[in-house]
Structure formats: C-alpha cells, structure tokens
Amino acid sequence: MTKNSDIIKTLLIFICITASAAYAANPNYMIKPKIISAPDGDTIKIWTKERPVSVRLTGIDCYETSVNGHIQYQRNKGLTDEQIIEKGLKAKDELIKILRSNKNIYLEITGIDRKWGRYVGIFYYKDSKGRYISINDKMLKTGYCPRYIFKPYDEYIKYKH
C-alpha cells in the first residue's frame, strides 16, 4: 500500500468509529450497570447478578498506571515510564470524575476481549438534553487515551451499519 492509501484507510476508519459512537447510542442495546470502581482509565468494574466483572472501554487504550507488561508498547511512543504512568493516573482520575458526576451510566457490550476474557463495551451518560454521551469518546478527547482499533470492533462497526 502507498502512504496515501494508508492515510485514506485510517481516515475512513476514524469516520466509521466516530459515526458509530453516535449511532450505537441505542437504549435497546444498553444496560444500566452498578459501577464498582475504575481500576484504570480504560476499565470499569461493574457488579452483575453473580459477581464483579471488568469491562474494557471499546476503542481506547489509556496509558498504564504502573509498570507492567503492556507498558513496553507505550514506550515505543517515545515516552518514559514516568510520563506514561503520569498520563495513566490522570486518565484514571478523569474517568472517576466522569463516573462520579453522572448518576445514570449506561453500558452497551460490544464483545469480549480475547486476550483477557473480559467484556468490552461503550459506556454512556445522559446530558441535560437527554442525549447519550459516550464516555469512551470523552476519554479519548482527554489525550490520556490513544485510540485502539482491533478487528472485533471493526466487525462491530460493519454490523451496526
């Protein structure tokens, strides 16, 4: 592929993801979870009838909050471990702030993380006009959570459209 076709492909994926976030806000596909905690900026722990479950936010990969096996991939972005952890802690704080300032949180499950076996989904809250606002998109806009695109999400976008 040429560089221009790579740019076009990336742009089209971005447009599809952005469009799907607005389209995916369908209450028929949502549950109202009981939030337990936010262990980091891209994971929310919820309570189900049987047990606590971790849900990864679809489409984002926040910086790590501690040195672990995944931090090596983020080092490739030219950041030191300290910078990565600082951004990760800010992402976690931002997610907690969003969750605390919005009573009514909704969740649309989009799949299961093949590597870790946890659920993957889009979290929403309602704004003052009753519109569903994607928490995933809000986290992406903070700058602490780079976009994360993976094959099941691409298939989810095709299914929703």
Summary of the structure (lengths in Angstrom):
residues: 161
radius of gyration: 15.9
end to end distance: 26.1
largest distance: 50.5
contacts: 464
relative contact order: 0.21
helix: 41%
strand: 25%
